[in-house]
Each structure stands twice: as C-alpha cells, then as structure tokens.
C-alpha cells in the first residue's frame, strides 16, 4: 500500500507562501491504477514527489509497504526508492 496522510508541501520566501500540497490523504492498494488530473500548477507533480519520497513533506507523512519515509536515513531512503519506484 502506498499511503499519504495529511500531506503538506509549503514553499516560502520572505514575501510569499505557496501551498503546493495542502492536507492531501490518499491510499493506493497494490495493483490499483490511479490518475491525477488538474490544471498546471495544481500540485500533481509535487504530490507524486512526496509519495515517492523524492521530497520531504512540510507536514503529514508518506509510506510504502508499511515503511514510513521519515524513519529512514537519507541513504536508506535512496536505496528504498531505487528498489521500489521509477519515474
């Protein structure tokens, strides 16, 4: 199972805050096929990056096969991605 719980990804600079992903929860079962639809800039790629462990969320958590990404070291996460994901 690929899971995201209350995922958030916020980009900030001195004057602005952009909520690329704001409170998304999703579960995708093994063998399930999904599609993400939305206009340009709506956060589709950002959500995929969070679910694959390519970016760390500013809030919430993501996991695959019961392994929460935040519990892994940087090197362990890289190995985990290499074994389980492809873009």
N, C-alpha and C positions, 0 to 999 in steps of 0.2 A: 504494500500500500504506500502510495506517495501522498503525503499529508502536509497541509499548511494550516496553521491555526492563528487567526487574528494577525496575519502578516501585514507589516507596515514597512514601507521604504520611503524615507523622507530625505530630500536633498535640501541643504540650507547654505546660504551665504549671508553676508552681512545685512542684506536688504530683503531677501526673499526666502520663502519656504515653499517647496513643491512636494506634494504628497503623491508620489508616483504610484504607490500601492497603499491603500488605506483600509485596513481591517478585513482583509480577504481570508476566508476559511474555505478549504477545499480538501476532498479526499478522492483519490483516483485509485481504483482497485486494479490489481494485476490483470492484464488483458483488456482493460477498458480503454476505449478510444474517445478522446475529447477534442474539441476545437475551442480556441479562444478568438472571439470576434470583438472588434471595436475600432474606433477611428484612430488614426495616427496620434501618438502621444497619450493614449489612454492607459498605458501601463502593462500591456500584454507581454512585451519582452522582459520588462522588469519583474513581473510575476514569475515567468519561466526561469530567470536567473536565480531568484530566491528559492524556487522549488528544486533546482538542480544544485544548489549550494555554491553557485558562482558568485553570489553577493550575499553578504550577511544582512539580515533584516534589522531595521532600527527598532522593531517591536514584533512580538509574536515569535513563532517557531516553525521550522520545517523539518520533516523527517522522511526517510525512505526505509522500508522494510524494518521498522521499529527503531532505527538509528537516528537520533536527533543530531543534526549537524553541529549545533553549538557545543556539544560534548566532545567533539573531535578537535585534535590539534590541526594546525594548518597543513602539515604534511599528511596526516591521516585523512583529512578531508579531500586533499588532492588525489590520493590513492583510491578513496571511496568513489569519487566522481569518475575517475579513469575506469573503474571496474563496472560502474552502473549506469552511466549516462553518456550520450553522444548528441552533439548538435550539428 
